[in-house]
Structure formats: C-alpha cells, structure tokens
C-alpha cells in the first residue's frame, strides 16, 4: 500500500489525511497478520514530499507567502523540514519495485518511510 508520512507525524494542516494515513498503517499490520497464512505479503510505503502537482502548488504558495521565487521557496521548505531534498516519483516507484519484487521477499508487515528524513518518529 501507499500511505503517507502524515500517519506518523500528524499536523493541523493535514488533519483528515493524516488520520486516514494512520488508519492505513494500522490496517497494514492487521492485514499482514491475517495474510501471512496465505503467503500474501502486506507492506506500506509512506512517501514524504514528492514532486507532484500538489507539491508544486505548495511551493507556489510558499513563494507568494515569502515573496521569493519558486527555487528559493523550495530551498526554504527543504531547510525548514530538515530533509535532504524533495522526492521524485521515480524514487517511490523504485522502492515499490523492490518491495513487491523477489528481493523484498522478507518484508512483511513493514511500514517504510521514504521522506528524505522528515519523519522523526521510530
């Protein structure tokens, strides 16, 4: 499954989405427990800020709020979140390929944060 880091690090700006993501994390563990007897692996990936249209809108809003260009707004957002960079869709696709493929065969009931270090929970 694909969820999101809002399930681990809730915030006021993402109240409903974070709640849904938290439910998906619990569902991952419950389904993994049931599915193991049938040989079905269940895992969830939690993306952070990925370069999508949604993130582009957030960067644009930040640029307007700060009175800076888009590149500077992105730099500030990355610095504020203390992450290495924003993710690319290919980053998530690569992880999905690994988790779903034979090399990820030992992953079961796993919740994997792929967020550049934004999630600070354990």
QUIQUI-V316582 format. One record per residue. N is the residue number from 1. OMEGA is omega in whole degrees, -180 to 180 (999 if undefined). NEAR is the number of other C-alpha atoms within 12 Angstrom. Layout:
((N & OMEGA & NEAR) (N & OMEGA & NEAR))
This chain:
((1 & 173 & 30) (2 & 179 & 30) (3 & 179 & 31) (4 & -175 & 34) (5 & 177 & 37) (6 & 177 & 34) (7 & 179 & 33) (8 & -176 & 33) (9 & -176 & 26) (10 & 177 & 21) (11 & -176 & 14) (12 & -178 & 11) (13 & -176 & 12) (14 & -173 & 18) (15 & -177 & 16) (16 & 180 & 15) (17 & 178 & 21) (18 & 178 & 23) (19 & 178 & 23) (20 & 179 & 21) (21 & 178 & 29) (22 & 178 & 27) (23 & 178 & 23) (24 & 178 & 31) (25 & 176 & 32) (26 & 178 & 24) (27 & 178 & 25) (28 & -178 & 30) (29 & -179 & 23) (30 & 179 & 20) (31 & 178 & 25) (32 & -180 & 26) (33 & -180 & 20) (34 & -172 & 17) (35 & -175 & 18) (36 & -179 & 19) (37 & 179 & 12) (38 & 179 & 11) (39 & 179 & 14) (40 & 178 & 19) (41 & 179 & 28) (42 & 179 & 34) (43 & 177 & 36) (44 & 174 & 37) (45 & 178 & 37) (46 & 176 & 37) (47 & 170 & 36) (48 & 180 & 36) (49 & -178 & 37) (50 & -177 & 30) (51 & 179 & 22) (52 & 176 & 18) (53 & -180 & 13) (54 & 178 & 12) (55 & 179 & 23) (56 & 177 & 20) (57 & 178 & 18) (58 & 178 & 21) (59 & 179 & 30) (60 & 178 & 22) (61 & 178 & 19) (62 & 179 & 24) (63 & 178 & 21) (64 & -179 & 17) (65 & -179 & 16) (66 & -175 & 18) (67 & -178 & 15) (68 & 177 & 18) (69 & -176 & 17) (70 & -179 & 22) (71 & 179 & 18) (72 & 178 & 19) (73 & 178 & 25) (74 & 179 & 30) (75 & -180 & 22) (76 & 180 & 24) (77 & 178 & 29) (78 & 179 & 26) (79 & 180 & 17) (80 & -179 & 15) (81 & -179 & 20) (82 & 177 & 18) (83 & -178 & 23) (84 & 179 & 20) (85 & 169 & 24) (86 & 179 & 31) (87 & 176 & 27) (88 & 177 & 21) (89 & 179 & 20) (90 & 177 & 16) (91 & -179 & 24) (92 & 179 & 31) (93 & 179 & 19) (94 & 179 & 17) (95 & 177 & 28) (96 & 180 & 26) (97 & 179 & 16) (98 & -176 & 19) (99 & -177 & 27) (100 & -176 & 23) (101 & -177 & 15) (102 & -179 & 12) (103 & 177 & 12) (104 & -174 & 20) (105 & 180 & 18) (106 & 176 & 18) (107 & 177 & 24) (108 & -178 & 28) (109 & -177 & 29) (110 & 174 & 29) (111 & -172 & 31) (112 & 176 & 35) (113 & 175 & 33) (114 & -168 & 34) (115 & 179 & 34) (116 & 179 & 26) (117 & -177 & 26) (118 & -179 & 30) (119 & -177 & 24) (120 & 179 & 18) (121 & 178 & 13) (122 & 999 & 10))
